[in-house]
Amino acid sequence: MDLAPERAVDVALYWQQWKLDSPSLAAVAEAVGRAAGRALGR
């Protein structure tokens, strides 16, 4: 239930992979970062 639809709440989200050294995961992280930047207009 949205109690205040006219108000936005910013929530910081973090992608963590610091203990996993994987080229595949690095590629996914890069793709997620690029897509998020485009979606957020950055």
Beta strands, then each sheet from edge to edge (+ up, - down):
end
